[in-house]
Amino acid sequence: MNILVLFTYGISLRTWKEQGLIEREFKLYKKLLALNPNLKFTFITFGNSEDLEIQQQYNLEYFKIIPIYSEVKLSKNKIFNLIRTVLFIFQYKKNLKNIDLVKTNQLNGVWIAVILKKVLSVPLYVRTGFNPYLFAKYQDQKYYKILIFKILTLIGIRYSNLYTVSSKQEKKLLKNELRLNKENIEIRSNWIIETDYKSLEGRKKDSLLAVGRLENQKNYFQLIENLKNSDYSLDIVGTGSLKKELAAFAKKNNVTVNFLGKLDNAKLLDLYGNYTFYVLASHYEGNSKSIKEAMNGGCVVIANNIMSVLEIITDYKSGIIVDFNKVNIPDNLNKLTLNNELLNEISFNAHKAVKQFSLTSYATKELKDYFLLTEAN
């Protein structure tokens, strides 16, 4: 079985390399090959011949990589590029005769995936880790952007044979918001790379770890204000447009905030093991991968009381759920640090709870999806 994986529109192997994502993203496909060596994967990227060099650099020779802009000239005009990528599919289809299934991981570019489905006469698998339409509504973006994401979502659901979302909440919201009655929407929660449990002994207790973009969604201003004049510092992994404002706000509130920048996934997984507490104050989230990774790393997660968190954490069993509008975080932390038995119990339970989201568990489900889709076609 040959699976054609379409990259997100505009994304290349170079992009993944710069973001430190290559090794993590290809772990899934390596695991799928381990489960079924008869699988073959072909990737269409929005890169140029440099992607082929990166392929060799990361020993990905058992995957076929097709960078669109090694075949099509990249223009400075976005409209020309859009047209050329569509034309590329028709011009290149003779080289894609043995494809059994088309898969894409994002809605941005789903129109190309739909064309591939039609041209190759194969099933389409659309997997989403979060829905940009719902996020655009949460962020109160301009109407035309919300409309575009809504249209892309409807296209993805309408023309896919299987459309997956990462949480029960997202499935329910999509069905209610878009008044859907299609039965092709399934839940496939975001996966994590499982590691061995590491106890809390020797970890930092006076520094909190947070991971996420430096944007309003993550609610860092309220988190910093909550830590005002306390003995707790905050270490943030991530980049974004609010770094200067957050630094100034932290100084004003007498809170030490260390901006750790962008880390590749392997370094991030090691970092969790240095902290007792991981904090997520977000106004909204999808099926948070960072919470799962922190729990897998044995951290005691303190998370805002939002629906997606409730699907992952059981309060005071595998984490702590609070209302950041009401709770005093330093007071809570002071009480928790006096109860080592409770902290150790939550830490161990958290690690155990996220085994259901392991890479092996997810890959097994996706492999079944492949066979169900191709057998039904």
Secondary structure, 3 states (H helix, E strand, C coil): CEEEEECCCCCCHHHHHHCCCHHHHHHHHHHHHHHCCCCEEEEEECCCCHHHHHHHHCCCCCCEEEEHHHHCCCCCCHHHHHHHHHHHHHHHHHHHCCCCEEEECCCCCHHHHHHHHHHHCCCEEEECCCCHHHHHHHCCCCHHHHHHHHHHHHHHHHHCCEEEECCHHHHHHHHHHHCCCCCCEEECCCCECCCCCCCCCCCECCEEEEECCCCHHHCHHHHHHHCCCCCCEEEEEECCCCHHHHHHHHHHCCCCEEEEECCCHHHHHHHHCCECEEEECCCCCCCCHHHHHHHHCCCEEEEECCHHHHCCCCECCCEEEECCCCCCHHHHHHHHHCCHHHHHHHHHHHHHHHHHHEHHHHHHHHHHHHHHHHHHC
